[in-house]
């Protein structure tokens, strides 16, 4: 269906004549099926230990070359990659939509995010600034400088199959690192497409191929990477469960990790909110990507005076949602990724009901010719009580819990009473409410928005969250510092050797 599949086939070193075998590692074979229609996209052979070793050694030797290339020249490579993505945007966006199941507009948006971060990285390559400090000793100066770490291992999730890699890769590369990417085992074809585009740039510039390596496999390869002290930074995006394992494995070798894990994001709607603003933000947050964003809105905390009005508006909006093939731009919501996700959706709804929740919309799997494959579900609204245990859980599906509050302090308490701390938002036109939400007593999340929903972050800010979300920061602001090692240098340009803290050591 997608020209990329043919290009991947033609460019794969190990391509076989068998049409269904597109990439050949030496490990187990896996068929990849589209959630859109259940059709086979192709078969992949995962990497085995020997493939892993080759990729790692190629990366380590590429690092010796790449780290010596001036940062602005590394930035130029990112500029070229951004251009390449611009040229291939439509096709790559379609493939993201077909393999992952998000709407084609969101697939294109993801590729646009890749283009944006490439441009950001190009500019940043001239701004990897260190500080200069005044020394307490005469004829001395102190500086702080930044060096690359080495090999950055990127483990990514299925739901942002290309953008999260680009966030990490572009910043890591301009800092002078090389990268090895282990994408989700659910979305290997988009990864192959990205790798194909980047390798064209690397070859055209006569750079070593190991600057960016791709390794296909499941969590076993992720575990090997986490335990391997030849990987200097593991940047892992995925579930809290995965992050807890990666954190232990990396920490046990005293390595560095950057964790971007699950969220359980809430929007507070006060009685001073403009509902015309709030309703589309809630809708996009709760049903966009079929509720499979780390920043998806999962809880709506609503002041009791406007609760009924908002509920009626939401029900009306949910009834208008078009659910179906995400490649058709008229549809708002595509399928879930796989059967396990559908089961998790059903289980969470049942659990919510058992705990006293009331389903007011949804709770249904769609079938028939417009919904092949059994993965299309109706986004669900549940009226919930604030102390229900299920509210603490991230269910990666379009389920939105509606919770009432009376005082703003109570709303913040409810919003913070979950283990995750990624994204949060308040809708209000009252300064005192929005400032309270942003104060130290307010949201405990890495992202706190006012009159903007929880999902759809811009690349210019640092992205990430607190508590079980893992504490990592990626993308904009000074996140680049996570990909470099800091070195403090004291330089003596005098003839004496004064010691710090006035210590005398006369001999
Ligand atoms: P997942 O945890 O199942 O898998 C993510 C990646 O980790 C995959 O590549 C997988 O192979 C790998 N992996 C799994 N177990 C591992 C282990 N023990 N060691 C090393 N690697 C391992 O997640 P998923 O289902 O692909 O994605 C959904 C989850 O990701 C959600 O919880 C979502 O909130 C989270 N997510 C977070 C962010 C963020 O920036 N905070 C962004 C996207 C997704």
Boltz pocket constraint, residues with backbone or C-beta under 6 A from the ligand:
constraints:
  - pocket:
      binder: B
      contacts: [[A, 155], [A, 156], [A, 157], [A, 158], [A, 159], [A, 160], [A, 164], [A, 182], [A, 183], [A, 184], [A, 185], [A, 217], [A, 218], [A, 219], [A, 221], [A, 222], [A, 223], [A, 226], [A, 237], [A, 238], [A, 239], [A, 240], [A, 241], [A, 242], [A, 243], [A, 245], [A, 246], [A, 259], [A, 260], [A, 261], [A, 262], [A, 263], [A, 293], [A, 294], [A, 295], [A, 394], [A, 396], [A, 422], [A, 464], [A, 465], [A, 469]]
      max_distance: 6.0
